[in-house]
Amino acid sequence: MLDQIVQVLKDVRTRTPLVQAITNYVTINDCANILICFGASPAMCEAAEEVEEFAGVISSLYINLGTLTEEQHRAAVLAARKASEYGKPIVLDPVACGAISRKKEVSLELLDNARISVIKGNAGEIKSLAGWAGKVRGVDSLDDGEGAIEACQSLAVQYRTVVAMTGKTDIVTDGRRTCLIDNGSNMLSLITGSGCMVGALAAAAVAVSDDRVTSAAAALAAMGAAAEAAAEVSEGLPGTFRIKLFDAIYRLTESEIRRRGQVRWL
């Protein structure tokens, strides 16, 4: 599995995929910068009048519902439909869909009207979309993880997609193949946007590989390994950790992934 993950990371840096991000205003700059550090090219294009034309040139689309305005809603639906027509991969981040009914409604609208390649969310968000009870507090998950694998597999099968659930152990599955990723750092919870950033990385990864399980796992493993490296040199300081995280993604090497990678098939 690490061989395939390494290849995805190499391909991102070789091919520099153009990732369109319709994402939340709290972390839009973080998403753009993490994509550049990863080797991708970000495009924060969200004007409804532009997204359909732009779908013809992008490599992939990332939709994050964190600060969902009506303009973003309209743009996301138009962009997702057109990207689906062109066969471009789409990553959906249904932020807070377990806490706000409108977010869930928009998530389901996108799932019903576009070909979503990956749904990336925390336990509360994934369980909510799968119809399972999940505990949430705003955008944060309070779920203890019970039934998490089954919920991911159920949602993946229902929408014929890949589900990537972040947590202490990340879960990536298409309903048949399931892998678990144990990389990461508790310091990720001390900064805003870590989930948004890994969603953006997933969009870059799926742009270079048709194996959505492996590419989504590559994004999560890269983020987890980089977080570990950043935590080691941050002295427990969240601001320092945030900056070091960008550096660690930029400096992530094949040997670092092989040394730190904790990815296993279920």
TABEL-V533757 format. One record per residue. N is the residue number from 1. NEAR is the number of other C-alpha atoms within 10 Angstrom. Layout:
# TABEL-V533757
[[N;NEAR] [N;NEAR]]
This chain:
# TABEL-V533757
[[1;14] [2;19] [3;10] [4;15] [5;24] [6;19] [7;16] [8;25] [9;23] [10;18] [11;19] [12;23] [13;17] [14;12] [15;14] [16;20] [17;23] [18;21] [19;28] [20;28] [21;24] [22;26] [23;28] [24;20] [25;12] [26;13] [27;18] [28;18] [29;15] [30;19] [31;25] [32;22] [33;17] [34;25] [35;29] [36;18] [37;20] [38;27] [39;23] [40;27] [41;22] [42;21] [43;16] [44;15] [45;16] [46;21] [47;15] [48;17] [49;11] [50;13] [51;22] [52;19] [53;13] [54;16] [55;23] [56;14] [57;14] [58;20] [59;24] [60;27] [61;30] [62;27] [63;31] [64;27] [65;23] [66;22] [67;15] [68;18] [69;11] [70;9] [71;11] [72;20] [73;20] [74;16] [75;22] [76;29] [77;22] [78;21] [79;29] [80;29] [81;19] [82;19] [83;27] [84;19] [85;13] [86;13] [87;14] [88;21] [89;27] [90;28] [91;30] [92;28] [93;27] [94;27] [95;29] [96;26] [97;27] [98;29] [99;20] [100;12] [101;11] [102;13] [103;21] [104;20] [105;14] [106;19] [107;23] [108;15] [109;12] [110;21] [111;19] [112;11] [113;13] [114;19] [115;21] [116;24] [117;28] [118;30] [119;29] [120;30] [121;29] [122;28] [123;31] [124;29] [125;31] [126;31] [127;27] [128;21] [129;23] [130;19] [131;13] [132;18] [133;17] [134;23] [135;19] [136;19] [137;12] [138;14] [139;19] [140;19] [141;22] [142;14] [143;18] [144;13] [145;18] [146;10] [147;12] [148;22] [149;22] [150;15] [151;23] [152;27] [153;23] [154;21] [155;24] [156;24] [157;15] [158;12] [159;18] [160;16] [161;22] [162;29] [163;32] [164;33] [165;26] [166;21] [167;20] [168;14] [169;16] [170;23] [171;29] [172;31] [173;30] [174;24] [175;20] [176;9] [177;13] [178;21] [179;20] [180;21] [181;22] [182;19] [183;22] [184;26] [185;18] [186;10] [187;18] [188;21] [189;12] [190;14] [191;12] [192;14] [193;20] [194;21] [195;26] [196;27] [197;23] [198;25] [199;31] [200;34] [201;32] [202;30] [203;33] [204;37] [205;32] [206;30] [207;27] [208;24] [209;18] [210;12] [211;13] [212;23] [213;23] [214;25] [215;28] [216;33] [217;29] [218;28] [219;26] [220;32] [221;26] [222;29] [223;30] [224;26] [225;27] [226;27] [227;25] [228;21] [229;23] [230;25] [231;24] [232;12] [233;13] [234;17] [235;10] [236;13] [237;12] [238;17] [239;12] [240;14] [241;25] [242;23] [243;12] [244;20] [245;27] [246;22] [247;17] [248;23] [249;23] [250;16] [251;14] [252;19] [253;16] [254;15] [255;10] [256;15] [257;21] [258;14] [259;11] [260;18] [261;21] [262;18] [263;21] [264;12] [265;12] [266;10]]
